[in-house]
Amino acid sequence: MLLEKIKDFNWVNEPKNVEFIEKGLLITAKEQTDFWQNSAFNISKDDGHFFACVKEGDFILSAKWCFEKTIESAQCGIMVKSDTKNWIKTGILPTADNKVQIGVVVANNGVCDWSVNDLSDNINNVYFKIRRKGSNFIVYYSTDGESFKQIRLVNHLHIRQVIDVGAYACSPKDNSFDCILEEIELG
């Protein structure tokens, strides 16, 4: 049951609304929220919504997100975070023409890079997984919860041994965004 699995999780930057519904945890992300770092252009956004717990050592974090309607740049996914300047997030990244992409953003020493993969049309739920081995992370996604595809390997991230891990949502543009966290597991 979801409630039992999230008992050790707490909000960093609470969303506009959170409520339990039959499918899971309905989250409404506030508008103009994001996680993004670029020291070269003096951009620092660290006000997205992060539902996290503390984890030490190696782990696998997985979650299933559901969304009825996408909004350009609005995101939901999972995140591992050492501090404001060192983290990884993977989630949906809708485009201006309403295409859904899977994205991975890595902030390493205050600079983000970003990679995306297109999803097929009519997707409204995605599974995400991040595996940590030391300072290395492997990022996966799935549309069925069974067949996971590796989409990123991050080596030697500047990260502490004890980090925050969990689910995140944000909406960088001028609209709020509804999404449902249906499953989350940390092992």
Disulfide bonds with the S-S distance in Angstrom:
none
